[in-house]
Amino acid sequence: MRVWKFGNDIDTDAIIPGRFLTIYDEKELASHAFEGTRDEFSQKAADGDVIVAGKNFGCGSSREHAPLAIRGAGVRVIVAESFARIFYRNAINTGLLPMTCADAGKIPDGATIAVNTEEGFIEFNGNRYPTDPVPAFMLEIIRAGGLVEYARAHPEVKTCTE
């Protein structure tokens, strides 16, 4: 998995600028991901790439467009020192795996890493860096492709309005 490295406080407007919020197709959103921040991302990101970031990734607004743009680019995992809470949950709801790793800063841009969600670590150059556990129910949502797909596959799950 190729790493796209970002620093601290990457907000949702840096991920997908506000002028593209009328777009709902994730592939089209991906063509504008990190526009004005890291323009080569939208042209060069590939299926299986990973974003590695510092603290507070996804801060700013609560727009679901940000994780959708990232997912549309083929990224399925984001490893960061920390996430903005609303982005963390929006990522899960859209089928994107956010993993928290205190050592994310040790991973350089362009590196190749392995991600192990079951044992909870990322591996780079023979070193293993622990990640915070992702609860099993959240992994189920991600594996289903997001909350909507999970709900379709599990009609027996009742909502709070029922």
DAVEN-V18041 format. One record per run of one state. SS is the DSSP state (2 for helix, 1 for strand, 0 for the rest). FROM is the first residue (numbers start at 1). TO is the last residue. If there is no record, write none. Layout:
ss;from;to
SS;FROM;TO
SS;FROM;TO
This chain:
ss;from;to
0;1;1
1;2;5
0;6;10
1;11;11
2;12;15
0;16;17
2;18;20
0;21;25
2;26;30
0;31;39
2;40;44
0;45;49
1;50;53
0;54;56
1;57;57
0;58;58
1;59;59
0;60;64
2;65;72
0;73;76
1;77;80
0;81;82
1;83;83
0;84;84
2;85;93
0;94;96
1;97;100
0;101;103
2;104;106
0;107;111
1;112;112
0;113;113
1;114;116
0;117;120
1;121;124
0;125;126
1;127;130
0;131;135
2;136;144
0;145;146
2;147;153
0;154;162
